[in-house]
């Protein structure tokens, strides 16, 4: 009798639980993946909109916008170094020794100048430690400051406007031509590709060859950003 029963079943009885279990895994996995991707792309996860209060109320809208100061006046190492240096106290005092010298807002600046202590600026754009980002490599290949940092010339308080995620960076690495500009225009916040008489795509292809932009295979390689 037992032999005849076993011959009537292709699968053992416990196989009946496989289908519900598989459906549970598929549905549960889909919900988990959707939630993970939604959370990973949310502004709270990518820091989009992050705008810390600085110890001294420095307005880029005034300095880079109204006054037209070049980015390199304060961020002196951006052309030659991986790190874009923050301005030394002396750099600020070059102007503020005579401009608004008694302003209460600049009390900390004067204190740091007198004591020799650095201004405790708070970092806005902070990549993970396992990511190697070289400012000089980007600006010398025609990537403008506003491409990553947004229209800082309009900001009284600097904020992060792009996710700076791996996917965001790879979009540019796979096709940098929409973002390329002449090297003498990388720090210009008012630069407009239309003034060149060509479309951005046309100009980008020309600059990619002129500036010897590495091929996509190199730019997509893991070791490019993760040393």
C-alpha positions in Angstrom: 0.0 0.0 0.0 2.8 2.4 0.9 4.6 1.6 -2.3 1.5 2.5 -4.4 1.0 5.8 -2.5 4.6 6.8 -3.1 4.3 6.1 -6.8 1.4 8.5 -7.1 3.4 11.6 -5.9 6.2 13.2 -8.0 7.3 15.4 -5.0 7.3 14.5 -1.3 4.5 16.1 0.8 6.9 18.8 2.3 7.3 20.2 -1.2 3.8 21.8 -0.8 5.5 24.5 1.4 8.0 25.5 -1.2 5.6 27.6 -3.3 4.4 29.8 -0.3 7.9 30.1 0.9 9.1 31.2 -2.5 6.3 33.7 -2.8 7.1 35.1 0.6 10.7 35.5 -0.3 9.9 37.2 -3.6 7.3 39.6 -2.1 9.4 40.3 1.0 12.5 40.8 -1.1 10.7 43.2 -3.4 9.4 45.2 -0.4 12.9 45.3 1.2 14.6 46.3 -2.0 12.1 49.0 -2.7 12.4 50.4 0.8 16.2 50.2 0.7 16.4 52.1 -2.7 13.9 54.7 -1.5 15.8 55.3 1.7 19.2 55.4 0.0 18.0 58.0 -2.5 16.2 60.2 0.0 17.6 63.6 0.8 18.0 62.6 4.5 20.4 59.9 3.3 22.3 61.8 0.7 22.5 65.0 2.7 20.9 67.0 -0.1 19.9 70.3 1.5 22.5 70.1 4.3 23.4 73.6 5.2 25.3 73.8 8.6 25.4 77.1 10.5 29.0 78.4 10.2 30.8 80.0 13.1 31.1 83.1 11.1 28.2 84.1 8.8 30.0 84.1 5.5 27.8 84.8 2.5 28.9 83.4 -0.9 26.1 85.5 -2.5 28.0 88.6 -1.4 31.6 87.5 -1.9 31.4 85.2 -5.0 28.2 86.8 -6.3 28.0 90.6 -5.8 31.8 91.1 -5.4 32.8 88.5 -8.0 35.7 87.0 -6.0 37.3 84.1 -7.7 36.9 80.8 -5.9 40.7 80.4 -5.9 41.2 83.5 -3.7 39.9 81.5 -0.7 40.2 77.9 -1.9 43.9 78.3 -2.9 44.8 74.7 -3.4 41.9 73.6 -5.6 44.0 73.6 -8.8 47.0 71.7 -7.5 45.7 69.6 -4.7 43.1 66.9 -4.0 41.8 69.1 -1.1 40.3 72.5 -1.6 41.8 74.4 1.2 39.6 76.6 3.4 40.7 80.2 3.7 43.3 81.1 6.4 42.3 83.8 8.8 44.9 86.2 7.2 43.0 85.8 3.9 39.8 87.1 5.5 41.7 89.9 7.3 43.2 91.1 4.0 39.9 92.8 3.5 38.3 92.9 6.9 41.1 94.7 8.6 39.5 97.7 7.0 36.1 96.5 5.8 33.6 96.2 8.7 36.5 96.0 11.2 34.2 96.4 14.2 31.3 94.2 13.1 30.0 92.0 15.9 29.5 89.3 13.3 33.2 89.2 12.7 34.2 89.0 16.4 35.4 85.4 16.1 37.4 86.3 13.0 39.3 89.0 15.0 39.7 86.6 17.9 41.2 83.9 15.7 43.5 86.4 14.0 44.8 87.6 17.4 45.3 84.2 18.9 46.5 82.4 15.8 43.8 79.7 16.0 42.1 78.5 12.8 38.5 79.4 12.1 36.5 76.3 12.9 34.6 76.1 9.6 32.1 73.3 9.3 32.4 71.1 6.3 29.4 71.0 4.0 30.4 68.5 1.3 31.8 65.5 3.1 32.4 62.3 1.2 33.0 58.9 2.9 36.5 58.1 3.9 36.6 55.2 1.5 36.1 57.6 -1.5 39.1 59.4 -3.0 38.1 62.6 -4.6 40.8 64.8 -6.2 39.7 68.4 -6.8 42.7 69.1 -9.0 42.0 66.2 -11.3 38.5 67.5 -11.9 39.1 71.2 -12.3 42.1 70.6 -14.6 39.9 68.5 -16.8 37.3 71.2 -17.2 34.7 70.4 -14.5 33.5 73.7 -13.1 33.0 74.4 -9.4 29.2 74.9 -9.8 28.9 71.5 -11.5 29.2 69.8 -8.1 28.6 72.6 -5.6 25.7 74.2 -7.3 25.1 78.0 -7.7 27.1 79.0 -4.7 27.2 82.6 -5.9 23.5 82.8 -4.9 23.8 81.3 -1.5 24.0 83.2 1.7 24.4 79.9 3.5 26.2 77.2 1.4 24.1 74.0 1.1 24.6 70.6 -0.6 22.5 70.6 -3.8 23.6 67.2 -5.3 23.5 63.8 -3.7 27.3 63.2 -4.4 26.4 59.5 -4.5 28.2 56.8 -6.4 25.5 56.7 -9.0 25.6 60.5 -9.4 29.3 60.5 -9.9 29.2 57.6 -12.3 26.6 59.4 -14.5 29.3 62.0 -15.1 32.2 59.5 -15.4 30.3 57.6 -18.1 29.7 60.8 -20.1 31.4 63.9 -18.9 30.8 66.0 -22.1 27.6 67.7 -20.7 29.7 69.1 -17.9 33.0 70.1 -19.5 34.1 73.7 -19.9 37.4 75.5 -20.8 39.9 75.3 -18.0 40.0 79.1 -17.7 36.3 79.0 -16.9 36.1 76.3 -14.2 35.8 78.9 -11.4 33.5 81.2 -13.2 30.1 81.1 -11.7 28.5 83.0 -14.6 29.9 80.8 -17.4 27.4 80.0 -20.1 28.3 77.5 -22.9 26.0 79.4 -25.3 28.6 82.2 -25.4 31.0 79.8 -27.2 28.7 79.6 -30.2 28.3 75.9 -29.9 26.0 73.6 -28.0 27.3 72.1 -24.7 27.5 68.7 -26.4 29.6 70.0 -29.3 31.9 71.9 -26.9 32.1 68.9 -24.5 33.2 66.5 -27.2 35.9 69.0 -28.4 37.1 69.6 -24.9 37.2 65.9 -24.1 39.7 65.4 -26.9 41.7 68.6 -26.1 41.9 68.0 -22.4 42.6 64.2 -22.9 39.7 63.0 -20.8 40.4 59.3 -19.9 38.2 56.7 -21.6 35.0 55.5 -19.9 36.7 52.2 -19.1 39.2 54.0 -16.9 36.6 56.4 -15.3 34.3 53.6 -14.4 37.1 51.4 -12.9 36.6 50.9 -9.1 40.2 51.9 -8.4 39.7 55.4 -9.9 37.7 56.4 -6.7 38.5 53.6 -4.3 42.2 53.4 -3.9 
